[in-house]
Amino acid sequence: MSNTFNRPIRILVAKVGLDGHDRGARIIATSLRDAGMEVIYTGLRQTPEMVVNTALQEDVDAIGISILSGAHMTVFPKIIQIMKDKQMGDVLITGGGIIPENDMQELKKMGVGELFPPGTTTKDIVQYITDWVHQHRNF
């Protein structure tokens, strides 16, 4: 799924904390790349600060966090705060993993975009990111 902008959508995919399972993140990263996006995959054991700093340096349109550790109510708010501090309000923060529905709703109220549970199709994720970037980013 290509876009009509003068450059591909740039997305950073990251695993934050001690969560050592990255198969899903790698599948998502590959799917996003295959859809024409430029993907920066940070690998395992990133801190929120590392994620935001890399996103800033790489001039990404979106950050995708894969989280299976149960630390989502700590990780996402910390990333959002750092993004605000660095004036990155026009960058999408999204993600997926094992996140209870009630927590998903709370995170969305804080400013997190769509969160994708296991079983979500990669097509749906690609479409969401593409649509969001088209609506919110100036190229």
ChimeraX commands (.cxc) that place a marker at each C-alpha (Angstrom):
marker #1 position 0.00,0.00,0.00 radius 0.5
marker #1 position 1.97,2.97,-1.21 radius 0.5
marker #1 position 1.20,6.58,-0.40 radius 0.5
marker #1 position 1.13,9.64,-2.59 radius 0.5
marker #1 position 3.65,11.63,-0.57 radius 0.5
marker #1 position 7.14,12.45,-1.73 radius 0.5
marker #1 position 8.64,9.98,0.72 radius 0.5
marker #1 position 7.52,6.75,2.35 radius 0.5
marker #1 position 5.83,6.76,5.72 radius 0.5
marker #1 position 8.53,6.32,8.36 radius 0.5
marker #1 position 7.71,4.23,11.42 radius 0.5
marker #1 position 9.76,3.13,14.38 radius 0.5
marker #1 position 8.86,-0.28,15.84 radius 0.5
marker #1 position 10.15,-0.95,19.35 radius 0.5
marker #1 position 10.09,-3.36,22.26 radius 0.5
marker #1 position 10.33,-1.55,25.60 radius 0.5
marker #1 position 11.53,-3.01,28.87 radius 0.5
marker #1 position 12.51,-6.55,29.67 radius 0.5
marker #1 position 9.98,-8.20,27.38 radius 0.5
marker #1 position 12.12,-10.59,25.34 radius 0.5
marker #1 position 9.56,-11.84,22.84 radius 0.5
marker #1 position 9.90,-9.98,19.56 radius 0.5
marker #1 position 8.44,-12.33,16.96 radius 0.5
marker #1 position 5.23,-10.28,16.64 radius 0.5
marker #1 position 7.16,-7.02,16.40 radius 0.5
marker #1 position 9.34,-8.45,13.65 radius 0.5
marker #1 position 6.28,-9.69,11.73 radius 0.5
marker #1 position 4.66,-6.25,12.00 radius 0.5
marker #1 position 7.89,-4.52,10.96 radius 0.5
marker #1 position 8.16,-6.77,7.90 radius 0.5
marker #1 position 4.51,-6.21,6.98 radius 0.5
marker #1 position 4.89,-2.44,7.25 radius 0.5
marker #1 position 8.03,-2.56,5.11 radius 0.5
marker #1 position 6.28,-4.75,2.53 radius 0.5
marker #1 position 3.49,-2.14,2.42 radius 0.5
marker #1 position 6.03,0.47,1.34 radius 0.5
marker #1 position 6.84,2.06,4.69 radius 0.5
marker #1 position 10.34,2.80,5.87 radius 0.5
marker #1 position 10.73,0.85,9.11 radius 0.5
marker #1 position 13.26,1.41,11.87 radius 0.5
marker #1 position 13.24,-1.57,14.22 radius 0.5
marker #1 position 15.04,-0.84,17.48 radius 0.5
marker #1 position 15.13,-4.38,18.79 radius 0.5
marker #1 position 14.69,-5.56,22.35 radius 0.5
marker #1 position 15.07,-3.90,25.74 radius 0.5
marker #1 position 14.61,-0.26,24.81 radius 0.5
marker #1 position 13.78,2.44,27.34 radius 0.5
marker #1 position 11.05,5.00,26.64 radius 0.5
marker #1 position 13.78,7.63,26.34 radius 0.5
marker #1 position 15.69,5.56,23.79 radius 0.5
marker #1 position 12.54,5.03,21.73 radius 0.5
marker #1 position 11.59,8.71,21.61 radius 0.5
marker #1 position 15.15,9.87,20.95 radius 0.5
marker #1 position 15.48,7.42,18.06 radius 0.5
marker #1 position 12.09,8.50,16.69 radius 0.5
marker #1 position 13.19,12.13,16.83 radius 0.5
marker #1 position 16.54,11.43,15.17 radius 0.5
marker #1 position 14.91,9.34,12.45 radius 0.5
marker #1 position 12.12,11.89,11.83 radius 0.5
marker #1 position 9.39,9.24,11.99 radius 0.5
marker #1 position 5.70,9.71,11.37 radius 0.5
marker #1 position 4.70,7.01,13.83 radius 0.5
marker #1 position 5.98,4.92,16.73 radius 0.5
marker #1 position 4.69,1.39,17.22 radius 0.5
marker #1 position 5.28,-0.27,20.58 radius 0.5
marker #1 position 4.95,-4.03,20.96 radius 0.5
marker #1 position 4.31,-4.96,24.57 radius 0.5
marker #1 position 3.58,-8.32,26.14 radius 0.5
marker #1 position 5.01,-7.72,29.61 radius 0.5
marker #1 position 2.03,-6.05,31.27 radius 0.5
marker #1 position 3.93,-2.77,31.68 radius 0.5
marker #1 position 1.76,-0.89,29.16 radius 0.5
marker #1 position 0.27,1.46,31.78 radius 0.5
marker #1 position 3.80,2.58,32.65 radius 0.5
marker #1 position 5.48,2.47,29.23 radius 0.5
marker #1 position 2.92,4.34,27.11 radius 0.5
marker #1 position 2.37,7.27,29.54 radius 0.5
marker #1 position 6.14,7.70,29.88 radius 0.5
marker #1 position 6.59,7.74,26.09 radius 0.5
marker #1 position 3.72,10.21,25.70 radius 0.5
marker #1 position 5.25,12.53,28.29 radius 0.5
marker #1 position 8.69,12.44,26.64 radius 0.5
marker #1 position 7.08,13.07,23.24 radius 0.5
marker #1 position 5.26,16.10,24.68 radius 0.5
marker #1 position 8.49,17.37,26.22 radius 0.5
marker #1 position 10.18,17.10,22.81 radius 0.5
marker #1 position 7.22,18.69,20.99 radius 0.5
marker #1 position 6.41,15.57,18.99 radius 0.5
marker #1 position 2.63,15.97,19.14 radius 0.5
marker #1 position 2.28,15.28,15.42 radius 0.5
marker #1 position 3.78,11.78,15.66 radius 0.5
marker #1 position 1.44,8.82,16.08 radius 0.5
marker #1 position 2.03,6.56,19.07 radius 0.5
marker #1 position 0.37,3.20,18.54 radius 0.5
marker #1 position 1.07,-0.38,19.45 radius 0.5
marker #1 position -0.15,-3.78,20.29 radius 0.5
marker #1 position 0.23,-6.86,22.37 radius 0.5
marker #1 position -1.41,-8.16,25.50 radius 0.5
marker #1 position -3.37,-5.13,26.74 radius 0.5
marker #1 position -6.76,-5.50,28.46 radius 0.5
marker #1 position -9.64,-3.61,26.83 radius 0.5
marker #1 position -10.12,-1.31,29.86 radius 0.5
marker #1 position -6.45,-0.34,29.73 radius 0.5
marker #1 position -6.69,0.24,25.97 radius 0.5
marker #1 position -9.50,2.72,26.54 radius 0.5
marker #1 position -7.54,4.50,29.30 radius 0.5
marker #1 position -4.42,4.74,27.10 radius 0.5
marker #1 position -6.46,6.15,24.21 radius 0.5
marker #1 position -7.75,8.87,26.57 radius 0.5
marker #1 position -4.11,9.72,27.29 radius 0.5
marker #1 position -3.35,10.16,23.59 radius 0.5
marker #1 position -2.31,6.72,22.39 radius 0.5
marker #1 position -3.71,5.81,18.99 radius 0.5
marker #1 position -5.29,2.52,18.09 radius 0.5
marker #1 position -3.97,-0.49,20.01 radius 0.5
marker #1 position -3.98,-3.87,18.32 radius 0.5
marker #1 position -4.54,-7.14,20.19 radius 0.5
marker #1 position -3.18,-10.50,19.04 radius 0.5
marker #1 position -5.02,-11.71,15.96 radius 0.5
marker #1 position -5.32,-8.30,14.31 radius 0.5
marker #1 position -4.53,-8.57,10.62 radius 0.5
marker #1 position -1.43,-6.79,9.39 radius 0.5
marker #1 position -3.61,-5.28,6.66 radius 0.5
marker #1 position -5.70,-3.51,9.33 radius 0.5
marker #1 position -2.56,-2.17,11.02 radius 0.5
marker #1 position -1.10,-0.92,7.74 radius 0.5
marker #1 position -4.40,0.74,6.82 radius 0.5
marker #1 position -4.73,2.47,10.20 radius 0.5
marker #1 position -1.19,3.87,10.13 radius 0.5
marker #1 position -1.52,4.97,6.51 radius 0.5
marker #1 position -4.85,6.68,7.14 radius 0.5
marker #1 position -3.61,8.39,10.30 radius 0.5
marker #1 position -0.48,9.73,8.62 radius 0.5
marker #1 position -2.48,10.99,5.63 radius 0.5
marker #1 position -4.83,12.86,7.99 radius 0.5
marker #1 position -2.35,14.24,10.52 radius 0.5
marker #1 position 1.07,14.73,8.96 radius 0.5
marker #1 position 2.24,17.44,6.55 radius 0.5
marker #1 position 4.75,16.19,4.03 radius 0.5
marker link #1:1,2 radius 0.2
marker link #1:2,3 radius 0.2
marker link #1:3,4 radius 0.2
marker link #1:4,5 radius 0.2
marker link #1:5,6 radius 0.2
marker link #1:6,7 radius 0.2
marker link #1:7,8 radius 0.2
marker link #1:8,9 radius 0.2
marker link #1:9,10 radius 0.2
marker link #1:10,11 radius 0.2
marker link #1:11,12 radius 0.2
marker link #1:12,13 radius 0.2
marker link #1:13,14 radius 0.2
marker link #1:14,15 radius 0.2
marker link #1:15,16 radius 0.2
marker link #1:16,17 radius 0.2
marker link #1:17,18 radius 0.2
marker link #1:18,19 radius 0.2
marker link #1:19,20 radius 0.2
marker link #1:20,21 radius 0.2
marker link #1:21,22 radius 0.2
marker link #1:22,23 radius 0.2
marker link #1:23,24 radius 0.2
marker link #1:24,25 radius 0.2
marker link #1:25,26 radius 0.2
marker link #1:26,27 radius 0.2
marker link #1:27,28 radius 0.2
marker link #1:28,29 radius 0.2
marker link #1:29,30 radius 0.2
marker link #1:30,31 radius 0.2
marker link #1:31,32 radius 0.2
marker link #1:32,33 radius 0.2
marker link #1:33,34 radius 0.2
marker link #1:34,35 radius 0.2
marker link #1:35,36 radius 0.2
marker link #1:36,37 radius 0.2
marker link #1:37,38 radius 0.2
marker link #1:38,39 radius 0.2
marker link #1:39,40 radius 0.2
marker link #1:40,41 radius 0.2
marker link #1:41,42 radius 0.2
marker link #1:42,43 radius 0.2
marker link #1:43,44 radius 0.2
marker link #1:44,45 radius 0.2
marker link #1:45,46 radius 0.2
marker link #1:46,47 radius 0.2
marker link #1:47,48 radius 0.2
marker link #1:48,49 radius 0.2
marker link #1:49,50 radius 0.2
marker link #1:50,51 radius 0.2
marker link #1:51,52 radius 0.2
marker link #1:52,53 radius 0.2
marker link #1:53,54 radius 0.2
marker link #1:54,55 radius 0.2
marker link #1:55,56 radius 0.2
marker link #1:56,57 radius 0.2
marker link #1:57,58 radius 0.2
marker link #1:58,59 radius 0.2
marker link #1:59,60 radius 0.2
marker link #1:60,61 radius 0.2
marker link #1:61,62 radius 0.2
marker link #1:62,63 radius 0.2
marker link #1:63,64 radius 0.2
marker link #1:64,65 radius 0.2
marker link #1:65,66 radius 0.2
marker link #1:66,67 radius 0.2
marker link #1:67,68 radius 0.2
marker link #1:68,69 radius 0.2
marker link #1:69,70 radius 0.2
marker link #1:70,71 radius 0.2
marker link #1:71,72 radius 0.2
marker link #1:72,73 radius 0.2
marker link #1:73,74 radius 0.2
marker link #1:74,75 radius 0.2
marker link #1:75,76 radius 0.2
marker link #1:76,77 radius 0.2
marker link #1:77,78 radius 0.2
marker link #1:78,79 radius 0.2
marker link #1:79,80 radius 0.2
marker link #1:80,81 radius 0.2
marker link #1:81,82 radius 0.2
marker link #1:82,83 radius 0.2
marker link #1:83,84 radius 0.2
marker link #1:84,85 radius 0.2
marker link #1:85,86 radius 0.2
marker link #1:86,87 radius 0.2
marker link #1:87,88 radius 0.2
marker link #1:88,89 radius 0.2
marker link #1:89,90 radius 0.2
marker link #1:90,91 radius 0.2
marker link #1:91,92 radius 0.2
marker link #1:92,93 radius 0.2
marker link #1:93,94 radius 0.2
marker link #1:94,95 radius 0.2
marker link #1:95,96 radius 0.2
marker link #1:96,97 radius 0.2
marker link #1:97,98 radius 0.2
marker link #1:98,99 radius 0.2
marker link #1:99,100 radius 0.2
marker link #1:100,101 radius 0.2
marker link #1:101,102 radius 0.2
marker link #1:102,103 radius 0.2
marker link #1:103,104 radius 0.2
marker link #1:104,105 radius 0.2
marker link #1:105,106 radius 0.2
marker link #1:106,107 radius 0.2
marker link #1:107,108 radius 0.2
marker link #1:108,109 radius 0.2
marker link #1:109,110 radius 0.2
marker link #1:110,111 radius 0.2
marker link #1:111,112 radius 0.2
marker link #1:112,113 radius 0.2
marker link #1:113,114 radius 0.2
marker link #1:114,115 radius 0.2
marker link #1:115,116 radius 0.2
marker link #1:116,117 radius 0.2
marker link #1:117,118 radius 0.2
marker link #1:118,119 radius 0.2
marker link #1:119,120 radius 0.2
marker link #1:120,121 radius 0.2
marker link #1:121,122 radius 0.2
marker link #1:122,123 radius 0.2
marker link #1:123,124 radius 0.2
marker link #1:124,125 radius 0.2
marker link #1:125,126 radius 0.2
marker link #1:126,127 radius 0.2
marker link #1:127,128 radius 0.2
marker link #1:128,129 radius 0.2
marker link #1:129,130 radius 0.2
marker link #1:130,131 radius 0.2
marker link #1:131,132 radius 0.2
marker link #1:132,133 radius 0.2
marker link #1:133,134 radius 0.2
marker link #1:134,135 radius 0.2
marker link #1:135,136 radius 0.2
marker link #1:136,137 radius 0.2
marker link #1:137,138 radius 0.2
marker link #1:138,139 radius 0.2
view
